Each structure stands twice: as C-alpha cells, then as structure tokens.
Amino acid sequence: MSAIAARLERLPVSGFHRKLLLIGGLGYMFDGLDSSSLAFLLPVVGKLWHLSSVQTGLVASSTYIGYFFGAFLSGVLADLIGRRRIMMTALLIYCVASFASGMVNDWHTFFALRIVAGFGSGAETVVIAPFLAEFVPRRYRGMFCGALVGFMSFGYLSSSILGFTVVRNFPEGWRYVAVITSLPVVMLLWWRRTLPESPRWLESQRRTGEADSIVSAIEAWFVRKGISLPAVSPVREVPMPAHKRGGAVANVLTLWSRPLAGTTAVSWAMWFSVAFAYYSFFAWIPSLLVKQGLTITQSFGYSIAIYASQIPGYFSAAWLNERIGRKGVVSSYMLLGGLSAIALAFSHAEMQIMAAGMCLSFFMNGAFAGVYAYTPEIFPTSVRTTGTGSSSSFGRIGSVSAPILVGVVYPMFGFTGVFGMTTVVLAVGACLVLFFGIETRNRSLEDIEAEELGKPHDVHGLQQPTEVRG
C-alpha cells in the first residue's frame, strides 16, 4: 500500500466524507429523476407530435442509447484525464441537453437531445461511485457507495409525483418537468469549488506531488475541526505496473488480460443479469396491474408505493454491505427479487399485488446498491472507471434486450413465463457473483488489487478508523 492510500485509510469518517456523499448523491438523484421522468413525458409528446408506435419506441430508448455510450466513454476517459474533470463535464452536458429538450417543437430534435442527455447522465453516474470509493476508508466504503446510489430512489419518487401533479395538470407540463431536470447545473459552481481530484488516481498517474497536496489539504480540514488523526502505519510502496502508462485501448485490453479477465467477466455478467431482470419486471408491471383489473388511478397509487419501496431497499442494502459483504448483498437481493417476481406473477388480490410489487422494488433496487458498491472495488485504480463504465454499458444491453425478449416470451407463456425467465437470469447472475467474485469487505483497494494482480499483499495493517461527527 502506498503512503497516499495509507493516509486516506487512516482518516476517521466525518463531515468531509459525508459532504462528498451528498455531492455525489444529488447527482444520482437528478439522474434518476431525468431517466424516469421520460415515462411520464412520452404519452404527452406522443399525442402532441402524433408519434407512431415505432417512433414512440425510439424516443423511449433514447436515454438508454446515450447512457450506453456515455458510460463506456467516460469510464475510459476518467482513467486517462481524471475523475473530477469528467464528472463536471458530464453534468454540464446532461443539464444543457435536458433544458434544451423542453424547448423543442419536433420529435426528431427531442429524440436527439434525449440521447445527449442520456450520454451525460451515463457519463456522470459511472464515475461518481469510483470517485467516492477512492476517498472513503475500507470500513465504511461499502455503506457509503451503497447509500450513494440510494439517492436515485428520491429521483424516481420525485418523477412519479411530478408526472401526476405537473404533467397531467398543465398543458405545457412536460416542458416544465424537462426544465426541472436541468436544475443541477447550479451544482457545477459548488462542485468546482469543493471537489478535489482523487489522490489515488493522481498517484497512479505518477503525479505524487499533486496527490500529496490534496491529501495534506484534507488532513488540514480535520485539524481545523479539532479532529485528531491516528499515526500513519509504515507502508511498503507497490511498484506501478507497466500497463498503467497505456492509453484508452490499452486500458480496455487490460480488463481482459489474464489477471483481470475473470473479474471483468463476473462484473459484466452481474450488471447484465440485474439490468435484464429489472427492466423485464418493471416494463411489464403496469400491464400486469391493468390485467388484474386496476384502474389508472389505482395503478398510479400502486406505482407510488412501488417507487417508494426503492428507498428502504437501497439503504438497507447499503447498511448490509458492511455486515455481510457486497457479494452477500448482491446475490441474496437478486434471489429474493426473483422470488418476489414469481409471487407477483401469481398474485390476484389487490393487496397481494401491491405487497409483491413493493418487495420486488425493494430487493431489485437493493441489489443495485450492492452492485454499485462492489464494482469500483474489484478493478485496480488505473482501470477502475474503465471497468465500471464497461460493466455498466454491458448491463444496458440487458436493459435494451429485456423488453424485446419479454415480447417474444409473453404471447407463448404469459406473465408466468416472463417472470420465470427473468428469475432464472437473476439466479445465474447471483451464483456467478457468490462463487466466482472476490470478497472486498473491510479490505483496502490496494489489498484487493494486490490479490488480483498477484503482487505481494500489504504486510502492515492499518488502524481501523472510528466515526467522528463533524
């Protein structure tokens, strides 16, 4: 472990880390609001521009198309030019495109701008979790990163409320919501003054002077708050691998090199199975509710309850990340989500449907809290965002293919076949993570990297930090 990492690991968790969590969490909240609000805008713009079913489908896929490319490209670039720069650029792209999408008068321009907004959203969300993981000490890293993605649930819940109160009740309500989703542009001023670059990334780029300066500033913050810091344990420098000097192509190839190929395969499979199942379930829940005889008003109420269940799902998983480990959280929540889906498929009474739907939302979103915490940990610093971005992009293939396969399976086997298929996908993904994933709980990022790359492990333990209010 390097001296920079040792100094970061010995920091007690306090207001500094919680401020980073809030900054990143607000980014996730608005990303969740933007991506989920499209479902409420589509019926309005579809009638406004007389869209065919094919055109509506294209507009519905616009955000995911942009997200696919944004996540992959930003992941690669953040390993080359820095986390902070990519996060701020991505947020600006997302906000400008979201605002502009509310000003247009034709679906072609709206479609194009939604792709750009999705690009910015995907580029931002992929980098935030690795960025936070590189600051938080090992003892709290899983909880912080899990809680980070939990902010998305507030965005989803907000979009359902805006859809019911604004889009439905104002002729230009869809434009108002599009403008609201662009409001985080004001966060750029806060980010510009507050966000430091990741010292771990700077050190991986041999910019040790800058890394030392940032860590010294962080330590000075603790001193000003009257928080005493434990002594830095002696460390042994880890030699920098040659591949860290490569460019974008070299970083992508590194993911499939012998030391990391297994890790990359597990990560990609994990993201695919969770995304495939999630979008299979939730793309068809409204149809299932209508099939069971619920009115539109009732369906909205049930949707609110299902969206609200995301919140305890995310944060319970964040808490369990440090109790049973990320592998345990991801695999158990995926399997329990599959069981909830089967229960939903066989439900007939209204209370049964709502209870099963809430459990499904609880466990599937909780699984994402484990996934977002686990993914940045299993890739070395030099390719951390490349690995996270490529995994997220591969997961989008699952989210795009899921509705298509569901459309093929449903006419032949009904909802039981659909939910059975997606549960099998979940079970396979959960088993891969459980049996082939590496354990990361309460381990430093450098220790995990040493195990993967076959380097000697750090022989000097670090004093466990204690939480300090500040």
C-alpha positions in Angstrom: 0.0 0.0 0.0 1.3 3.5 -0.9 1.7 6.3 1.6 -1.1 8.2 -0.1 -3.5 5.3 0.4 -2.4 4.8 4.0 -3.1 8.4 4.8 -6.5 8.2 3.3 -7.3 4.9 5.0 -6.4 6.3 8.5 -8.8 9.2 8.2 -11.8 8.9 10.5 -15.2 9.1 8.8 -16.7 12.6 9.4 -18.3 15.6 7.7 -15.7 15.6 4.9 -16.8 12.2 3.7 -20.5 12.9 4.2 -20.2 16.0 2.1 -18.7 14.0 -0.8 -21.6 11.6 -0.3 -24.1 14.4 -0.5 -22.5 15.9 -3.6 -22.4 12.6 -5.5 -25.9 11.6 -4.2 -27.5 14.8 -5.5 -26.0 13.9 -8.9 -27.6 10.5 -8.7 -30.9 11.9 -7.6 -31.3 14.1 -10.6 -30.1 11.4 -12.9 -32.8 9.1 -11.5 -35.4 12.0 -11.9 -34.3 12.5 -15.5 -34.3 8.9 -16.7 -37.6 8.0 -15.0 -39.5 11.2 -16.0 -39.4 10.2 -19.7 -42.1 7.6 -18.9 -44.4 10.4 -17.9 -43.4 12.7 -20.8 -43.9 10.1 -23.6 -47.7 9.9 -23.5 -47.9 13.7 -23.8 -45.3 14.2 -26.6 -46.7 11.2 -28.4 -50.1 12.8 -28.8 -48.5 16.3 -29.4 -46.4 15.1 -32.3 -48.7 12.2 -33.4 -46.0 9.6 -33.0 -46.3 6.1 -34.3 -45.6 3.1 -32.1 -42.1 2.8 -33.8 -41.3 6.5 -33.2 -42.5 6.2 -29.6 -40.3 3.3 -29.1 -37.3 5.2 -30.5 -37.9 8.1 -28.1 -38.3 5.7 -25.2 -34.9 4.2 -25.9 -33.1 7.5 -26.4 -31.9 7.9 -22.8 -30.6 4.3 -22.8 -28.8 4.7 -26.1 -27.0 7.8 -24.8 -26.3 6.1 -21.5 -24.6 3.1 -23.2 -22.0 5.3 -25.0 -21.7 7.8 -22.2 -20.9 5.2 -19.5 -18.3 3.4 -21.6 -16.5 6.5 -22.9 -16.4 8.4 -19.6 -15.2 5.3 -17.9 -12.2 5.1 -20.2 -11.5 8.9 -20.2 -11.8 9.2 -16.4 -8.8 6.8 -16.1 -6.9 8.9 -18.5 -7.6 12.5 -17.7 -9.2 12.3 -14.2 -12.4 11.7 -12.3 -13.2 15.3 -11.4 -13.0 16.7 -15.0 -15.2 14.0 -16.4 -17.8 14.4 -13.7 -18.1 18.1 -14.2 -18.2 17.9 -18.0 -20.7 15.2 -18.0 -23.0 17.1 -15.6 -22.9 20.1 -17.9 -23.7 18.1 -21.0 -26.6 16.5 -19.2 -28.1 19.7 -17.9 -27.8 21.7 -21.1 -29.4 18.8 -23.1 -32.2 18.3 -20.6 -33.1 22.0 -20.7 -33.0 22.2 -24.5 -35.2 19.1 -24.8 -38.0 21.1 -23.1 -37.7 23.9 -25.7 -38.1 21.9 -28.9 -41.1 21.6 -31.2 -40.5 18.3 -33.1 -39.8 14.8 -32.0 -36.6 14.4 -34.1 -34.8 17.1 -32.1 -36.3 15.9 -28.9 -35.0 12.4 -29.6 -31.5 13.7 -30.4 -31.4 15.8 -27.3 -32.6 12.9 -25.1 -29.7 10.8 -26.4 -27.3 13.6 -25.5 -28.8 13.9 -22.0 -28.6 10.2 -21.6 -24.9 10.4 -22.6 -24.2 13.0 -20.0 -26.2 11.1 -17.3 -24.4 7.8 -18.1 -21.0 9.5 -18.1 -21.6 11.1 -14.7 -23.1 8.2 -12.8 -20.3 5.8 -13.8 -17.6 8.0 -12.3 -19.2 9.1 -9.1 -19.1 5.8 -7.3 -15.4 5.0 -8.1 -14.6 8.6 -7.2 -16.2 8.2 -3.7 -14.7 4.8 -3.2 -11.2 6.2 -3.6 -11.7 8.5 -0.6 -13.7 6.5 1.9 -11.8 4.2 4.3 -12.3 0.5 3.9 -14.5 0.1 7.0 -17.3 2.3 5.6 -16.7 2.1 1.8 -19.5 -0.3 1.0 -22.0 1.6 3.1 -21.1 4.9 1.6 -21.2 3.7 -2.0 -24.4 1.8 -1.4 -26.1 4.8 0.1 -24.8 6.9 -2.8 -26.9 5.1 -5.4 -29.8 5.2 -2.9 -30.2 8.8 -3.8 -31.6 7.6 -7.2 -34.7 6.4 -5.4 -35.6 10.0 -4.4 -35.3 10.9 -8.1 -37.6 8.1 -9.1 -40.2 9.0 -6.5 -40.0 12.7 -7.5 -40.6 11.9 -11.1 -43.8 10.0 -10.3 -45.0 12.9 -8.2 -44.1 15.4 -10.9 -45.8 13.2 -13.5 -49.0 13.2 -11.6 -49.1 16.8 -10.4 -47.4 18.8 -13.2 -47.5 16.8 -16.5 -51.2 15.9 -16.0 -52.4 19.3 -14.9 -50.6 21.8 -17.2 -50.8 22.0 -21.0 -47.0 22.6 -21.1 -46.3 20.5 -18.1 -43.9 18.2 -19.9 -41.7 21.2 -20.7 -41.7 22.3 -17.1 -40.5 18.9 -16.0 -37.8 18.9 -18.6 -36.5 22.2 -17.3 -36.7 21.0 -13.7 -34.4 18.1 -14.6 -31.8 20.6 -15.8 -31.6 22.4 -12.4 -28.5 20.6 -11.2 -26.5 22.8 -13.5 -26.2 25.1 -10.4 -24.3 22.3 -8.7 -21.4 22.9 -11.0 -20.5 26.1 -9.0 -20.4 24.0 -5.8 -18.5 21.1 -7.4 -16.0 23.5 -8.9 -15.1 24.9 -5.5 -15.5 21.7 -3.5 -14.5 18.6 -5.4 -10.8 17.6 -5.2 -9.3 15.2 -7.7 -8.8 11.6 -6.5 -5.4 11.3 -4.9 -5.3 7.6 -5.6 -5.8 8.3 -9.3 -3.2 11.1 -9.3 -0.7 8.7 -7.7 -1.5 6.1 -10.3 -0.5 8.7 -12.9 2.8 9.4 -11.1 1.5 12.8 -10.1 2.5 12.2 -6.5 3.1 15.9 -5.7 -0.5 16.8 -6.5 -1.8 13.8 -4.7 0.2 14.7 -1.6 -1.0 18.3 -1.8 -4.7 17.2 -1.9 -4.3 14.7 1.0 -2.5 17.4 3.0 -5.4 19.8 2.5 -7.9 17.1 3.6 -5.8 16.4 6.7 -5.7 20.1 7.4 -9.5 20.1 7.3 -9.6 17.6 10.1 -7.1 19.6 12.1 -9.2 22.7 11.7 -12.2 20.8 13.0 -10.2 19.7 16.1 -10.2 16.0 15.0 -7.0 14.2 15.9 -5.7 11.7 13.3 -4.1 8.4 14.1 -0.5 7.9 13.1 0.2 6.6 9.6 1.3 3.0 9.7 4.5 2.1 7.9 3.9 1.1 4.3 5.8 -0.6 1.5 5.5 1.1 -1.9 3.8 -1.1 -4.5 5.6 -0.9 -7.9 3.5 0.6 -10.7 2.5 -1.9 -13.4 3.6 -1.1 -16.9 0.0 -1.1 -18.2 -0.8 2.0 -16.2 1.1 4.0 -18.8 -1.2 2.9 -21.7 -3.9 4.8 -23.4 -7.6 4.1 -23.9 -7.2 0.9 -26.0 -4.6 -0.4 -23.5 -6.9 0.2 -20.6 -9.7 -1.7 -22.3 -7.4 -4.6 -23.2 -6.2 -4.7 -19.6 -9.7 -5.6 -18.4 -9.3 -8.9 -20.4 -5.7 -9.6 -19.5 -5.0 -12.8 -17.6 -5.1 -11.3 -14.1 -8.4 -9.4 -14.6 -10.4 -11.4 -17.2 -12.3 -13.4 -14.5 -13.1 -10.2 -12.6 -14.3 -8.5 -15.7 -16.5 -11.5 -16.7 -18.1 -11.6 -13.3 -18.8 -7.9 -13.3 -20.3 -7.8 -16.8 -22.5 -10.8 -16.0 -23.6 -9.3 -12.8 -24.6 -6.0 -14.4 -26.3 -7.8 -17.3 -28.4 -10.1 -15.1 -29.5 -7.3 -12.8 -30.4 -4.8 -15.6 -32.1 -7.5 -17.7 -34.3 -8.6 -14.8 -35.0 -5.1 -13.6 -36.3 -3.8 -16.9 -38.1 -7.1 -17.6 -40.0 -6.7 -14.4 -40.7 -3.0 -14.4 -41.5 -2.6 -18.0 -44.4 -5.1 -17.6 -45.7 -4.2 -14.1 -48.2 -1.5 -15.5 -49.6 -4.1 -17.9 -49.9 -6.6 -15.1 -51.7 -4.1 -12.9 -54.2 -3.4 -15.7 -54.6 -7.1 -16.5 -55.6 -7.6 -12.9 -58.4 -5.0 -13.3 -56.9 -2.0 -11.6 -57.9 1.5 -12.8 -55.4 4.1 -14.0 -55.8 6.0 -10.7 -55.3 2.8 -8.7 -52.3 1.9 -10.8 -50.8 5.3 -10.1 -51.2 4.8 -6.4 -49.6 1.4 -6.6 -46.8 2.8 -8.7 -46.1 5.4 -6.0 -45.9 2.6 -3.4 -43.6 0.5 -5.6 -41.3 3.5 -6.2 -41.3 4.4 -2.5 -40.1 0.9 -1.7 -36.9 1.6 -3.5 -35.7 3.9 -0.7 -35.6 1.3 2.1 -34.3 -1.2 -0.5 -31.3 0.9 -1.4 -30.4 1.9 2.2 -30.9 -1.5 3.8 -28.5 -3.0 1.2 -26.0 -0.1 1.9 -26.1 -1.0 5.6 -25.7 -4.7 4.9 -22.8 -4.1 2.6 -20.6 -3.8 5.7 -22.3 -6.6 7.6 -22.5 -9.5 5.1 -20.3 -8.1 2.3 -21.1 -6.9 -1.2 -21.2 -10.5 -2.6 -23.8 -11.5 0.0 -25.9 -8.4 -0.6 -25.9 -8.7 -4.4 -26.6 -12.5 -4.6 -29.2 -12.5 -1.8 -31.1 -9.5 -3.0 -31.1 -10.8 -6.6 -32.5 -14.1 -5.5 -35.1 -12.5 -3.2 -36.1 -10.2 -6.0 -36.7 -13.2 -8.3 -38.9 -14.8 -5.6 -40.9 -11.6 -5.3 -41.4 -11.5 -9.1 -42.8 -15.1 -9.0 -45.1 -14.1 -6.2 -46.3 -11.1 -8.2 -47.0 -13.2 -11.3 -49.3 -15.5 -9.2 -51.0 -12.6 -7.3 -54.6 -11.8 -7.9 -55.9 -9.8 -4.9 -55.0 -6.1 -4.8 -53.1 -6.3 -1.6 -51.2 -9.3 -2.8 -50.2 -7.4 -6.0 -49.1 -4.3 -4.1 -47.1 -6.3 -1.4 -45.3 -8.4 -4.0 -44.6 -5.4 -6.2 -43.2 -3.5 -3.2 -41.0 -6.4 -2.3 -39.8 -6.7 -5.9 -38.9 -3.0 -5.9 -37.2 -3.3 -2.5 -34.9 -6.2 -3.5 -34.1 -5.3 -7.1 -33.1 -1.7 -6.2 -31.2 -3.0 -3.1 -29.3 -5.3 -5.5 -28.1 -2.2 -7.4 -26.8 -0.7 -4.1 -24.6 -3.8 -3.8 -23.6 -3.7 -7.4 -22.6 0.0 -7.4 -20.5 -0.5 -4.2 -18.9 -3.8 -5.4 -17.9 -2.8 -9.0 -15.4 0.0 -8.3 -13.7 -2.1 -5.6 -12.8 -5.1 -7.9 -10.8 -3.1 -10.5 -7.4 -1.6 -10.0 -7.1 2.2 -9.7 -5.6 2.6 -13.2 -8.6 1.0 -14.9 -11.2 1.4 -12.1 -13.6 3.7 -14.1 -12.9 1.8 -17.3 -14.0 -1.4 -15.7 -17.0 0.2 -14.0 -18.1 2.0 -17.2 -17.7 -1.0 -19.5 -19.7 -3.1 -17.0 -22.5 -0.6 -16.8 -22.6 -0.3 -20.6 -22.8 -4.1 -20.9 -25.6 -4.0 -18.5 -27.5 -1.6 -20.8 -27.5 -4.4 -23.4 -29.6 -6.4 -20.9 -31.9 -3.5 -20.3 -32.5 -3.0 -24.0 -32.8 -6.7 -24.9 -35.2 -7.5 -22.0 -38.4 -5.9 -23.3 -37.7 -7.5 -26.7 -37.4 -11.0 -25.3 -40.3 -10.4 -23.0 -42.4 -9.5 -26.0 -41.5 -12.9 -27.6 -42.0 -15.0 -24.5 -45.2 -13.4 -23.2 -47.6 -14.5 -26.1 -46.5 -18.1 -25.6 -46.1 -18.4 -21.8 -47.8 -15.4 -20.3 -46.6 -13.5 -17.3 -45.6 -16.7 -15.5 -43.2 -17.5 -18.4 -41.8 -13.9 -18.4 -41.2 -13.8 -14.7 -39.8 -17.3 -14.7 -37.3 -16.5 -17.4 -36.0 -13.3 -15.7 -35.8 -15.2 -12.4 -33.5 -17.8 -14.0 -31.3 -14.9 -15.3 -31.1 -13.5 -11.8 -30.3 -16.8 -10.3 -27.4 -17.4 -12.7 -26.0 -13.9 -12.1 -26.3 -14.3 -8.3 -24.4 -17.7 -8.4 -21.6 -16.2 -10.5 -21.1 -13.4 -8.0 -21.4 -15.6 -5.0 -19.0 -18.4 -6.2 -16.6 -16.5 -8.5 -16.5 -13.0 -7.2 -13.7 -11.8 -4.8 -14.5 -10.6 -1.3 -13.9 -6.9 -0.7 -15.5 -6.2 2.7 -13.2 -4.4 5.1 -10.2 -4.6 2.7 -8.3 -1.6 1.2 -8.5 -1.1 -2.5 -4.7 -1.7 -2.7 -5.0 -5.1 -0.9 -7.8 -6.2 -3.4 -5.6 -5.0 -6.3 -2.6 -6.9 -5.0 -4.6 -10.1 -4.8 -5.9 -9.8 -8.3 -2.6 -8.9 -9.9 -0.6 -11.4 -8.0 1.5 -8.8 -6.1 2.6 -9.2 -2.5 -0.1 -8.1 -0.1 0.4 -5.2 2.3 2.1 -6.6 5.4 1.3 -3.7 7.6 -2.2 -3.4 9.0 -3.9 0.0 9.4 -5.6 1.2 12.4 -9.3 1.0 12.0 -10.9 4.5 11.8 -13.6 5.4 14.1 -16.5 7.6 13.1 -16.3 11.2 14.2 -19.2 13.7 14.0 -18.2 16.8 12.2 
